[in-house]
Amino acid sequence: MSYDGDDPSALGDALPEHELPGVDDQQGLGPAADLGSDPLGPDPLEVAEEPPPVTSVVTHYADGITEVATDLDGDGYAELLEFDVNGDRVADVRYQDTDWDGRLDSVERDSNLDGHVDQVLEDNDGDGRVDSVVTDANRDGVVDRVVADADFDGRPDTWMTDSDFNGRPDEIRVDPDEDGQADRLMVDTDHDGTVDQVNYQDRQTNPYVTN
């Protein structure tokens, strides 16, 4: 999968799946009363189950990339897949199975290899396709661009942009009929956090058009 932060067509790309290798009666209390036990303590008859062992497979490629696949619950499938591209021992790309269904549904990327995540791609409905891309374009740790597929049909229909990087979106475009052109543009012209201008750009979806 590739996405450079500017091309919303990455939405709908399938996320990969990775499988790891064969990786006596007193005071009316009743005969069973034990005044010396803690009623809130653990049940002595209950046997604690050991958590499954965490298994990691590390692969070093000839081009210097290191891959670490981690099976957190011992089911034979990787819930975490990390790639260190520049050899600094910090993951630059991280795939995760956030709902533990055996499929990787979230990708975190450090596109400029500075040690900080600046893009997150998610499959929120678990259908194997990306439906939201969150980007920190100026790499200040605050989200300033979101591209989303609100109806999970594989095509982007919502864009939110924080053009002045103040932590609040000042432009929202929606394309409900998914014809590739924004039908409604909502703008916060004075950047106070409240939309104050709405433009209907598609005649077919403009509620104010009269024939």
N, C-alpha and C positions, 0 to 999 in steps of 0.2 A: 504494500500500500504506500502511496506517496501523496503528500499534501503539503503545499508550500505556504499555507496560511492565507492565500489570496484566491485560491480556486475552489469554490464551494462544490464543484463537481465531484470532489472526493467523497461526498456523502453517498452512502449506498454501497461503498466498497465492502467486500466481505473481509471479515477478520479471520486470521488463520487459527487453526486448531493444532495443538501439539500434544502428543501422547508420549509419555516417558517409557523407556524399556523396563521389562520385568523388575523398572525401579519400585403371809397368812393374813388374814383379814384384820386391818387396824383402822379404827376411826372412820369406817365406811369408805375407805379408799379402794377397797377391792383386793383380791388375793394377789394380783399381779403388780401392785404398786411398788415402785422402788424409789424411796424418798432420797436416795443418794445419787440418782442419775440426773443429768441435765436434759430436760425435755426439749430444749432448743438445740442440743448438740447433735452431731452426726449419728446416724443409725449404725450401731455396731455390726449389724448383720449385712449392711450394704457394702459391697466390694467396689472400691474405686476402680474405674476403668482407666487404663493407661492411654494417653493420647497417642494417635498414630505417629510413627517416626517421620520427621521432616526429611525428605530426600532431595538433594540437589545434584544436578549433573552439569559439570562445567566443561565447556568446549572452547578450545583456543584455535582460531582460524589463521591461515597463513597470512592474511592481510592485516593481522593485528587485532581483529575484533574478538572479544571474549563474550561467549554466551553462557548464561546461567539459567537453567530451567529448574524450578523448584516446585515440588509436589508437597503441599502443606498438609493435606488430609489423608495421604497414603492411598488414594484411589487409582493411582497409575496415570493420572493426568496432571499436567503442570498448571497450577493456579497462578504462577508468576514466572514470567520469562523476561530476562533482562539482558541488554546488550551494552557493553562498554566499547565504544567506537574508538576513542582516542587513547586508551590505555592508562587512564588516570584512576582506575578502580572505582569510578562512579558511573552508575547506569545512565546512559544517554537516551536509551529507549526502553520503556518498560511496558510490557503487556500484562494485563491482569484479568482474572476470572472473578469479577466482583460478586456475582450471585452464586458461585460454586456449582454451576450446572455442567461443568466440563468443557465449556467454551470460553475462550478469551474474548472479553467484551469491552475492554478499556485500554487505551494506549496513551502513555505519557511520553512526551518528547522534549528533549533539550536540543533545539535545532542549532544553536550556536556553540554548543559544547562548553558552556560556562559553569556547569554544575547546577543549573536551576531550570526546572521544567517551565517551558513557555508555550506548550500546546497540549491539549487533552482532547482525544477523540473517544467518543463513547457510543456504545450500542445499548440504548436504554430499554428497549423492548425485547432484547435477546433474540432477534431474528437473524443475527449474523451480519447485519449491515450497520455501518456508522450512521447515526442520526443526529449527532451534535458535535460540532468542532468549536472548542473554546481556545482562544489565542491571546497571549500577552505579547502584542506586536513590538512594544518598546522595551520589553523585558524588565519592567519595574516591579514585578510581582503582583500586578493587578490586571484582571481580565479587561480587555478593551475591544474584543471582537468575538461575536458568537454567530455561527451559522448553524441552523437547526432544521430538521425535518420533523415538524410538529405532528404530522399525521402518520409518520413511520411508513411511508410508501416508497422510500428510496430516493426521493427528490427533495432538494432544499426548498423551503417556503418561507423562512423567517431569517432576517439578518438584523443584528443589533451591533452598533458601532459607537465606541467612545472616542471620537476624533481628537478631543483635546486632552485625553488621558487623565481625567480628573476622577475616574472611578465610577462615573455615571453615564449611561448611554445617552447620546444626544441625537441619534438617528436610528429609527426602526423601520425596516421595510418588510412588508408581508406580501406574499404572492399566493392567495388562497386558491386560485384556479390553476396554479402551477403551469402557466404558459411560458415561463422563463422571464417574465417582466413583472416588476413590482406593481401591484394594484393600489397599494396604499403606502404612503410615505409619511411617517410621523417624526416631527423634528422638535427638539428643545433648542430654540433659537438663542435663548439667553443663558443656556447652560446652568439652569438653576435646579435641574433634576426633574422638571415637570414638562411634559409635552405641551407645546403651545401652538403648534401648527400641524394641520393634517392636509395632505394633498392626495387627491384621488387621481391616479395616473392612467387608469385603465377605464375606458368608457363603459365597457361591459359590466364592470363591478362597481361603478360609481352610483351610489344611491340617489344622487341629486340630478342625474341626467334626465332631462325631459325630452320626449319624442316630438 
